[in-house]
Amino acid sequence: MQITGNHQMARTVRHNDESEREGYIRNGGKEVKLYTSALKAFQCNNRIVMAQRKHLDSFLRGRIIGRLECGRTQLEVSEELGIAQSVISRLWQRFQDNEWYCE
């Protein structure tokens, strides 16, 4: 599928615990659904960046640590949750150093 013309990001949605991402763009008046790989390509080509967050809440920190403890890689967790890999790495290091990271 080729996306042409004037288009813009409408929304990004996450589903279930697997966090498979879907994105919708407007292409000539209709919404087109893109899944993870196509969505990433669209975002990179159009310089759409993730919203910056200053702090992760304790529930999200727990989800991240839980996924890492189950054997997922930092990159997988980063992509699943839409959080920069450097943030995941820093949280994991603090968790390992302190046994739990709370703020």
C-alpha angles and dihedrals in degrees: 000000000000120000113210139168129024110346137160138185111266103180146324121226132193124207133205125326090304088067095213103182125225125183131193125210130184112239115181094331099315129093117242120198117223126187126216103288096041091043091053092049090050092048093048094047092048096039095239109162132195118261112262119242125196099201137019114222118238093254092055091045088053092050091051094048091045093054092048091049089053090059103263116143122245089246092053092050090046092053094042095052100031094239124134113264090232090060091050090049093049092048092048092050092050091047092052092046096046102024088235133026117216129161 
